[in-house]
C-alpha cells in the first residue's frame, strides 16, 4: 500500500539568514544576499562576488560541540539546519524507522584544501587523522544520523546541483513505499574556496560581474553565469498518518518525483530539453496535476543555456497554455547557486510558499529574453495561494530532478 508523505519540519543555514524565519522574511522582501567575497582572498581570481554566509556560529545550535569541531564547514551547516528542522518538527520516534538522506555535491573541500596546504608546508606527518572523515561527501548524513540516532535508511546522494532535490525525492519514495516513517532530507554545501571558484570560473559557468545587483540574473537577457553560494536546507519528511497521530504541524504534502538523465554532456543541458521535460512530467503525473494553480520554484541559475532549456522544458511538460499560466521564480536571484544545497533551500522556500500563500520574486529581472518568455514574478513577491508547486534542479552530468508538493 502506498503511503502519503508530508513535510513537518524545516531548517536552513543560508546567505539570507541562518534560521527559517529570517530566511523567509528576506525571501519575501527580495533581499539580495550577493556581495563582495569576504571569507577568502580574491587576489588573482576572476570572480569577486558570491553569496557567502558571513555570520555563522556553530555553537549557536543544539548540536554536540565536539561533533561540530570535528566537522568540515559544509557538515556544520548540515548539522545546524538539521537541528532546526528536528526541533521544528518535534519528532521523536523509533530509531530504526528514522532515516537520513542528506547529500553534498562537493563535500569537505575546506578540509581538503587546508590539509593539503599543511602537508605541502609541514610534511605528511602533520595531516590530520580526521582528514578523511571530515572531507568525504557522506559524512554530513553520517553525523546527522549519529546526532539523532537515525538507524533507518541513510543515503547521501551526490548528483551535483540536483543533489538535495534527488535526496528529498528519494526520501519521499522510501517513506511512500514503507521503508521508513520519517527521513531527514536535503543537502549541504560550502565550496567558496579559491580552487573551486577558479574551476567554475575557468569553465565559464560563473558570472564575472562585480556589481551584486548585476551578477545573478536568472531569465534575464543580460545573464552571464551563476553566482556561487553556500548553505544547507533540510526538511523532515514524515508519513502522513504518523504525523497526524502525533499532532504534527504540516507544511505541505510531497506528492510527486521525477528523476532522469540527459545522457548528453557533462556540463551542458540537452538542447531539446527532452530529459528535463520528462522529469517534470513524471513529478506532475504522480502528483495527479490537473491544471490547478501552479507555482514553479525554478532551477533558474542565470546561465545562458539553463534558463533557456528550463523554459523550454516547462512549456513542453505543461503545454503552452498552462506554462503561461504558471507562476515561476528563481530563489538563486537572491542567494546565488548553493550547488548541492540549492534544492534543499528551495524546497524549504517552496513549502513556505504553499503554507503562507506568498510567491517569492525573481529580483533584478530587468531585460526580457525572447527565449525566456514566461511569468517569472519579477522584482516583488505576490500574494497568491498556489494549489501545487514543483521544485526543479538540474546538475552537471545531466542529472535532472523535480519534486512536486501540494498544499494541505
Backbone torsions as a table, in degrees:
resi	resn	phi	psi	omega
1	UNK	NA	128.0	178.4
2	UNK	-78.4	138.5	-175.3
3	UNK	-110.1	155.5	177.8
4	UNK	-84.5	151.0	-175.7
5	UNK	-130.2	133.0	-179.3
6	UNK	-127.8	162.7	175.9
7	UNK	-98.7	123.0	-177.2
8	UNK	-120.8	-0.7	178.2
9	UNK	-156.3	146.9	-178.8
10	UNK	-132.5	145.3	174.6
11	UNK	-150.7	140.3	179.8
12	UNK	-141.2	146.6	159.9
13	UNK	-127.7	118.9	-170.3
14	UNK	-151.4	163.4	173.9
15	UNK	-62.0	-20.3	178.7
16	UNK	-91.4	-0.2	-179.7
17	UNK	145.5	148.7	-175.3
18	UNK	-101.8	20.8	170.4
19	UNK	-147.9	160.6	-172.2
20	UNK	-64.6	-41.5	-177.5
21	UNK	-61.4	-45.9	179.6
22	UNK	-66.7	-43.8	178.0
23	UNK	-56.1	-49.4	-177.2
24	UNK	-67.6	-40.2	179.1
25	UNK	-61.5	-46.1	179.8
26	UNK	-68.7	-33.8	178.9
27	UNK	-64.8	-43.8	178.6
28	UNK	-64.5	-36.6	-177.3
29	UNK	-78.4	-9.8	-178.3
30	UNK	72.4	36.8	-179.6
31	UNK	-73.7	135.5	177.1
32	UNK	-93.4	118.9	-179.7
33	UNK	-97.6	10.4	178.2
34	UNK	-87.7	131.9	-176.0
35	UNK	-153.8	169.3	176.4
36	UNK	-55.7	139.5	-177.2
37	UNK	-63.1	131.5	-178.7
38	UNK	-115.4	-31.6	-169.0
39	UNK	-80.9	-16.0	177.2
40	UNK	-135.4	160.1	174.5
41	UNK	-72.5	136.9	177.6
42	UNK	-100.9	9.5	179.5
43	UNK	-59.4	123.4	179.2
44	UNK	84.3	-7.9	-179.5
45	UNK	-85.0	149.1	176.4
46	UNK	-77.7	-21.4	-173.2
47	UNK	-108.2	137.7	-178.0
48	UNK	-123.7	-6.0	178.6
49	UNK	-123.8	154.4	178.0
50	UNK	-159.7	173.0	174.1
51	UNK	-107.7	82.3	-176.6
52	UNK	-89.5	160.2	168.8
53	UNK	-100.4	112.9	-171.6
54	UNK	-92.3	-35.4	-167.5
55	UNK	-111.7	31.6	-178.1
56	UNK	-75.6	128.3	178.3
57	UNK	-121.0	103.1	-177.3
58	UNK	-57.8	-27.8	-177.2
59	UNK	-77.8	-6.5	-176.1
60	UNK	-81.2	-3.6	-174.2
61	UNK	-114.6	156.4	-177.8
62	UNK	-80.8	68.9	-179.3
63	UNK	-134.0	142.6	178.8
64	UNK	-51.6	125.6	-174.4
65	UNK	-64.6	-36.1	177.7
66	UNK	-64.5	-41.0	177.8
67	UNK	-62.6	-42.1	178.7
68	UNK	-62.6	-41.7	-179.4
69	UNK	-64.5	-30.6	-177.4
70	UNK	-94.4	18.5	-176.8
71	UNK	-116.9	141.3	169.9
72	UNK	-62.8	161.4	-177.7
73	UNK	-56.4	-40.9	-179.7
74	UNK	-64.0	-38.0	179.7
75	UNK	-72.8	-32.8	173.0
76	UNK	-61.6	-43.2	177.5
77	UNK	-59.0	-45.2	-178.6
78	UNK	-62.9	-44.5	179.1
79	UNK	-63.0	-41.2	-179.8
80	UNK	-65.6	-44.1	179.6
81	UNK	-67.9	-38.9	178.8
82	UNK	-64.4	-38.4	179.7
83	UNK	-64.1	-38.5	176.3
84	UNK	-64.9	-45.6	-176.8
85	UNK	-64.9	-41.0	179.2
86	UNK	-67.5	-40.0	177.5
87	UNK	-65.5	-41.0	179.2
88	UNK	-62.5	-40.1	-178.3
89	UNK	-75.2	-32.4	-174.7
90	UNK	68.7	24.1	-173.3
91	UNK	-75.8	127.6	170.5
92	UNK	-136.7	125.8	-173.3
93	UNK	-159.9	176.3	180.0
94	UNK	-62.7	128.5	-176.3
95	UNK	-55.1	-38.2	-175.2
96	UNK	-73.9	-8.8	178.6
97	UNK	-106.7	5.6	178.2
98	UNK	-109.9	128.4	-179.0
99	UNK	-119.0	173.3	177.9
100	UNK	-136.6	119.0	174.4
101	UNK	-122.4	82.6	-179.0
102	UNK	-127.1	120.7	-177.5
103	UNK	-118.1	177.2	176.2
104	UNK	-148.1	136.1	179.1
105	UNK	-69.8	-36.6	-174.4
106	UNK	-112.3	-38.2	-178.2
107	UNK	85.9	-152.8	-170.1
108	UNK	-83.5	64.2	-175.6
109	UNK	-72.9	-25.4	174.1
110	UNK	-61.9	-45.0	178.6
111	UNK	-64.7	-42.6	178.7
112	UNK	-57.9	-46.8	-178.0
113	UNK	-66.5	-45.0	-176.4
114	UNK	-68.9	-39.1	-179.7
115	UNK	-73.8	-32.6	175.5
116	UNK	-65.0	-43.6	177.8
117	UNK	-61.6	-41.0	178.9
118	UNK	-62.0	-42.6	179.2
119	UNK	-63.4	-41.5	-177.3
120	UNK	-71.9	-29.0	-177.0
121	UNK	-98.5	-29.1	-174.6
122	UNK	-118.2	-10.5	178.0
123	UNK	105.6	161.6	-175.1
124	UNK	-64.9	-26.5	-179.3
125	UNK	-68.1	-14.8	-177.8
126	UNK	-93.4	-4.7	178.4
127	UNK	-66.3	131.9	-175.6
128	UNK	-65.1	138.3	173.7
129	UNK	-65.3	-14.1	176.9
130	UNK	-92.3	3.1	-176.6
131	UNK	-53.0	-54.3	-176.1
132	UNK	-65.6	-51.4	-179.8
133	UNK	-66.2	-17.2	174.3
134	UNK	-85.4	-25.9	-172.9
135	UNK	-88.8	-35.9	-167.9
136	UNK	-64.4	148.2	-171.5
137	UNK	-72.8	-14.7	-180.0
138	UNK	-92.6	-3.8	-170.0
139	UNK	-74.3	-26.0	175.8
140	UNK	-61.7	-45.4	177.2
141	UNK	-62.9	-42.7	178.9
142	UNK	-61.7	-43.1	179.6
143	UNK	-64.6	-40.8	178.5
144	UNK	-64.7	-41.5	178.2
145	UNK	-60.4	-42.6	178.0
146	UNK	-63.3	-45.4	-176.3
147	UNK	-61.8	-34.1	-174.9
148	UNK	-116.1	15.7	175.5
149	UNK	52.7	41.8	-178.7
150	UNK	-85.6	102.9	-175.0
151	UNK	-100.2	3.9	178.2
152	UNK	-82.8	-158.4	-177.6
153	UNK	-61.1	136.1	178.3
154	UNK	-129.1	113.5	-173.4
155	UNK	-133.6	93.8	177.2
156	UNK	-81.5	102.8	-175.9
157	UNK	-84.3	142.3	177.2
158	UNK	-128.6	98.2	177.3
159	UNK	-134.1	48.0	177.6
160	UNK	53.9	-129.4	-173.9
161	UNK	-74.2	-7.4	176.9
162	UNK	-97.4	3.3	-171.9
163	UNK	-52.5	-55.9	-173.9
164	UNK	-67.7	-36.9	178.9
165	UNK	-67.4	-41.5	173.6
166	UNK	-61.6	-40.4	-179.7
167	UNK	-60.8	-44.7	-179.9
168	UNK	-68.2	-40.8	179.1
169	UNK	-64.0	-44.0	179.5
170	UNK	-69.9	-33.6	174.9
171	UNK	-63.8	-42.6	175.3
172	UNK	-54.8	-47.8	-179.5
173	UNK	-63.8	-39.4	-179.4
174	UNK	-63.9	-41.1	178.3
175	UNK	-72.9	-43.2	179.9
176	UNK	-54.6	-38.8	-176.0
177	UNK	-100.0	10.7	166.6
178	UNK	91.9	10.2	-178.0
179	UNK	-82.1	-15.8	177.1
180	UNK	-156.7	161.5	176.0
181	UNK	-100.7	-22.6	176.7
182	UNK	-153.9	146.6	179.6
183	UNK	-140.7	133.6	172.5
184	UNK	-83.6	116.1	-169.0
185	UNK	-133.9	147.6	176.6
186	UNK	152.9	-148.5	-177.6
187	UNK	-154.1	165.2	179.5
188	UNK	-146.9	146.6	-179.5
189	UNK	-156.2	142.3	169.3
190	UNK	-151.6	92.4	-174.0
191	UNK	-126.2	24.6	177.6
192	UNK	-85.8	78.7	177.4
193	UNK	-130.7	156.2	-173.2
194	UNK	-54.2	-42.3	-175.4
195	UNK	-68.7	-38.1	179.0
196	UNK	-70.7	-44.4	178.5
197	UNK	-60.7	-42.2	179.3
198	UNK	-64.4	-42.2	-179.9
199	UNK	-62.9	-46.3	177.7
200	UNK	-64.6	-41.4	-178.8
201	UNK	-65.5	-42.7	-178.4
202	UNK	-69.1	-21.8	175.1
203	UNK	-86.7	4.2	177.6
204	UNK	66.3	27.2	178.5
205	UNK	-88.1	-26.4	-173.5
206	UNK	-95.5	148.5	171.9
207	UNK	-69.5	137.0	177.5
208	UNK	-99.0	8.1	-179.5
209	UNK	-63.5	145.6	177.6
210	UNK	-100.8	-19.4	177.2
211	UNK	-88.5	117.1	-178.4
212	UNK	-55.1	-30.4	-179.6
213	UNK	-76.2	-8.1	-179.5
214	UNK	-122.1	18.3	-173.6
215	UNK	-98.8	-54.5	-179.6
216	UNK	-101.7	103.9	-169.9
217	UNK	-127.1	63.6	179.5
218	UNK	-56.8	132.6	174.6
219	UNK	68.7	3.8	179.0
220	UNK	-90.7	144.9	-179.9
221	UNK	-59.4	-26.9	-176.3
222	UNK	-85.4	-2.2	-172.7
223	UNK	-57.1	141.6	-176.8
224	UNK	-139.0	21.4	-179.9
225	UNK	132.5	168.9	-178.7
226	UNK	-90.8	163.6	175.1
227	UNK	-106.4	126.2	-176.7
228	UNK	-72.8	136.1	177.6
229	UNK	-128.6	-176.9	179.4
230	UNK	-149.8	164.3	177.3
231	UNK	146.3	-163.5	177.7
232	UNK	-153.4	137.7	173.5
233	UNK	-126.9	124.3	-175.7
234	UNK	-127.9	136.3	173.0
235	UNK	-124.0	148.5	172.1
236	UNK	-96.8	116.4	174.4
237	UNK	-97.8	138.5	-174.1
238	UNK	-145.8	143.6	175.1
239	UNK	-62.0	134.7	-169.3
240	UNK	-57.1	-48.3	-177.8
241	UNK	-66.1	-35.9	176.8
242	UNK	-61.5	-44.0	179.4
243	UNK	-68.4	-43.0	-177.9
244	UNK	-63.4	-42.3	-176.9
245	UNK	-65.0	-29.5	179.8
246	UNK	-95.8	6.1	177.7
247	UNK	70.1	32.6	-176.6
248	UNK	-71.0	149.5	170.8
249	UNK	-73.0	132.8	-177.9
250	UNK	-117.9	125.2	179.1
251	UNK	-85.0	-43.0	-176.4
252	UNK	-169.4	166.8	175.9
253	UNK	-105.2	128.5	173.7
254	UNK	-81.0	126.9	-169.6
255	UNK	-134.5	0.3	179.4
256	UNK	-165.3	152.7	-179.3
257	UNK	-149.7	133.1	174.6
258	UNK	-122.3	141.3	-174.0
259	UNK	-147.5	110.6	179.4
260	UNK	-138.6	172.2	175.4
261	UNK	-131.6	138.0	177.5
262	UNK	-64.6	-36.9	-175.0
263	UNK	51.2	46.6	-172.1
264	UNK	-129.1	-53.5	-173.7
265	UNK	-155.7	151.8	-174.0
266	UNK	-77.0	-15.2	174.0
267	UNK	-129.4	-37.8	-174.6
268	UNK	-82.8	140.8	174.8
269	UNK	-74.0	159.4	174.9
270	UNK	-59.7	132.6	-178.8
271	UNK	-61.9	-27.7	-178.6
272	UNK	-90.4	-2.0	177.8
273	UNK	58.5	21.9	-175.0
274	UNK	-59.2	-49.5	-174.1
275	UNK	-72.8	-36.4	174.2
276	UNK	-61.8	-42.3	178.4
277	UNK	-57.9	-46.0	-178.3
278	UNK	-64.4	-39.7	178.7
279	UNK	-60.5	-44.0	178.8
280	UNK	-65.8	-42.9	178.8
281	UNK	-60.7	-41.0	179.2
282	UNK	-60.9	-46.0	-178.7
283	UNK	-64.5	-43.9	-178.4
284	UNK	-69.7	-35.2	178.3
285	UNK	-65.7	-45.5	179.4
286	UNK	-64.6	-32.3	179.4
287	UNK	-79.3	-3.8	-178.5
288	UNK	57.9	42.9	177.7
289	UNK	-65.2	131.6	-179.4
290	UNK	-132.1	32.7	175.2
291	UNK	94.5	12.0	178.5
292	UNK	-67.5	176.0	179.3
293	UNK	-61.3	117.2	-172.9
294	UNK	-114.6	132.6	169.3
295	UNK	-110.3	137.1	178.0
296	UNK	-116.3	114.8	170.2
297	UNK	-86.3	98.4	-169.8
298	UNK	-75.9	155.3	170.4
299	UNK	-62.3	-46.5	166.6
300	UNK	40.2	64.6	-173.1
301	UNK	-80.8	-24.0	-172.8
302	UNK	88.9	13.9	172.4
303	UNK	-95.9	152.6	-173.9
304	UNK	-59.6	-45.2	-175.2
305	UNK	-77.3	-42.6	-176.2
306	UNK	-59.4	-50.7	-172.7
307	UNK	-64.8	-35.7	178.2
308	UNK	-67.5	-47.5	-176.9
309	UNK	-73.3	-32.6	177.2
310	UNK	-65.9	-40.7	175.2
311	UNK	-60.2	-43.9	178.3
312	UNK	-61.3	-42.8	-179.0
313	UNK	-64.2	-37.7	178.5
314	UNK	-66.5	-41.1	178.2
315	UNK	-65.7	-39.9	-177.2
316	UNK	-73.1	-34.9	-177.9
317	UNK	-80.9	-36.4	-177.1
318	UNK	-92.8	-24.7	-168.0
319	UNK	89.7	150.5	-173.2
320	UNK	-56.2	-44.7	-175.1
321	UNK	-65.4	-48.9	-178.8
322	UNK	-70.6	-31.8	177.5
323	UNK	-62.9	-37.3	-179.4
324	UNK	-76.2	-20.7	175.5
325	UNK	-84.2	-23.9	-178.0
326	UNK	-66.5	147.8	176.4
327	UNK	-108.0	127.3	-167.4
328	UNK	-128.5	140.5	170.9
329	UNK	-150.3	160.0	178.7
330	UNK	-116.2	113.4	175.3
331	UNK	-63.8	-24.5	-178.1
332	UNK	-63.9	-19.4	174.9
333	UNK	-62.8	-23.5	-178.7
334	UNK	-101.4	-44.0	-175.4
335	UNK	-120.9	21.5	174.3
336	UNK	69.1	-169.4	-177.6
337	UNK	-103.7	108.3	-176.7
338	UNK	-90.3	22.6	171.6
339	UNK	55.0	-121.2	-177.3
340	UNK	-65.4	-15.3	177.3
341	UNK	-91.0	-13.9	-170.4
342	UNK	-55.3	-49.7	-177.2
343	UNK	-65.0	-28.9	177.0
344	UNK	-69.6	-47.7	177.0
345	UNK	-61.9	-39.4	-178.6
346	UNK	-72.6	-28.1	174.5
347	UNK	-72.9	-36.6	172.8
348	UNK	-58.8	-46.8	179.4
349	UNK	-62.0	-40.6	-179.0
350	UNK	-66.0	-42.2	178.1
351	UNK	-62.5	-41.1	179.0
352	UNK	-69.2	-34.2	176.6
353	UNK	-59.2	-45.8	179.0
354	UNK	-70.6	-37.1	-177.7
355	UNK	-65.8	-41.5	-171.2
356	UNK	-105.6	-7.2	179.5
357	UNK	67.7	36.6	177.9
358	UNK	-128.8	129.2	179.6
359	UNK	-103.7	115.0	-179.7
360	UNK	-62.8	153.7	-176.7
361	UNK	-88.2	170.2	162.6
362	UNK	-102.0	107.8	-175.4
363	UNK	-82.6	162.2	177.2
364	UNK	60.8	22.1	177.3
365	UNK	-89.5	90.3	-170.9
366	UNK	-108.8	-24.3	-177.5
367	UNK	-126.4	114.8	-176.6
368	UNK	-70.9	148.8	178.2
369	UNK	-112.7	129.0	179.2
370	UNK	-56.3	-27.3	179.0
371	UNK	-81.9	-11.0	-179.3
372	UNK	-127.5	83.9	-167.1
373	UNK	-120.4	29.2	177.2
374	UNK	-100.4	-174.2	-178.2
375	UNK	-90.0	101.8	-176.1
376	UNK	-100.7	18.3	177.8
377	UNK	48.8	64.7	-176.3
378	UNK	-69.3	139.2	165.8
379	UNK	75.3	-53.2	-172.9
380	UNK	-130.4	147.9	179.0
381	UNK	-65.1	158.7	178.1
382	UNK	-120.6	139.7	174.1
383	UNK	-87.1	87.6	-179.2
384	UNK	-138.4	132.4	177.8
385	UNK	-92.9	104.1	175.5
386	UNK	-78.1	149.6	176.9
387	UNK	-86.2	-34.3	-174.8
388	UNK	-145.7	152.3	179.2
389	UNK	-141.9	152.6	171.3
390	UNK	-125.8	150.3	174.2
391	UNK	-122.3	121.9	-177.0
392	UNK	-101.8	143.6	171.6
393	UNK	-145.2	135.1	-179.0
394	UNK	-132.8	127.8	-173.3
395	UNK	-119.9	163.2	172.2
396	UNK	-52.2	144.5	-174.4
397	UNK	92.1	1.3	179.4
398	UNK	76.0	24.3	-177.5
399	UNK	-81.7	123.3	-177.6
400	UNK	-120.6	133.9	178.7
401	UNK	-141.5	144.6	176.7
402	UNK	-145.6	126.8	177.0
403	UNK	-116.2	133.3	177.9
404	UNK	-106.2	139.6	177.9
405	UNK	-134.3	148.6	179.7
406	UNK	-119.3	150.2	171.8
407	UNK	-72.8	138.5	175.3
408	UNK	-107.9	NA	NA
